[in-house]
Amino acid sequence: MKKVAKNHIFSLFIDMMRVLLSYPKWFVAAIISTIIVAAVEPSFAWFAKTVVDDLKKVNNDISAYLPKYIIMFGGLLLGMGILKFADKIIDKTFETLLIISLQRTYLQRRGQERGAEDISRILFDSNRAKAGLDIIHKDSWRIISLTISVIIWQFNLAPQWLPALFIAVLPPVLIGFLFGKYLQQASLNMLTIQGNIAASTSDDKRSELFAHQKSFLRQVIRLEAFKGGSEILMNLLSWFGLLIIAILAFVFDSGIIPKNIQAGDLVLFWTNLNLLSKPLNDIIKVYNKARESYPALIRILRPQELTSKS
């Protein structure tokens, strides 16, 4: 059974890659732009540490340093702004092309015309299936690049804080995997109901239309409740990670935090904590995103398969 499931997932992955590689130049451009933005983002932590360390050396006389800091900060903002703007344009263009490719793939594989169901799958399922493709060309690369970049910056600037950094971000990752199966089922229910809505637009089916719309509203609320609940728990556990560090450092004197704390190192730790929390939390979001988009991917790339098996 497990071997069959692995073969099914691998086969689905191959189909997803075929769609992504239908526009190879945009695929490569999307990956490169994601990596560049993620790699440069931790430079703000370096800038914050530099400013704090310099201010400690000059005490209260900062007037001579202000022009340099303003120019450096402006340059960082401008450079990051240009990179993010280019990344956004590339991503939006590629994502639109992916939706077009998914729509064409479905029409090629549907086997027969299905009327209103075809409309539903082209308009709704294709858009939700696109989110699954985003994991391959964007989300995974951003998580890997930003995690490696943050660790490298932290290791070069203040390596003694690395253990505390990992302890602080670990608890949220562990809790997030609990919601995936509920998101997948809610997503499948939404897609099914959207198909029912598309098939109930005639005047003689008005009561059925209203009933399907109410069901759709309930599924939307349910899906958002699962998403919101997981994010709240992850934020709460981020605080719990900091609490663990405080207990280990000040109650048990574990040495997890350096005894001589420098202001610049503390600023760097806090900035990198926020940066590292993002990709690690994104691991959970990507997992949930994969579970949520899975039914749509099956309905688009495998229209002959029973959706009940999703």
Buried (B, 14 or more C-beta within 10 A) or exposed (E): EEEEEEEBEEEBEEBBBEBBEBBEEBBEBBBEBBBBBBBBBBBBBBBBBBBBBBBEEEEEEEEEBEEEBEEEBEEBEEEBEEBBEBBEEBBEBBBEBBBBBBBBBBBEEBEEEBEBBBBBBBEBBBBBBBBBBBBBBBBBBBBBBBBBBBBEBBEEBBEBBBBBBEBBBBBBBEBBBBBBEBBBBBBBBBBBBBBBBBBBEEEEBEEBBEBBBEBBEBBBEBBEEBBEEBBEBBEEBBEBBBEBBEEBBEEEEEEBBBEEEBEBBBBBBBBBBEBBBBBBBBBBBBBBBBBBBBBBBBBBBBBEEEBEEB
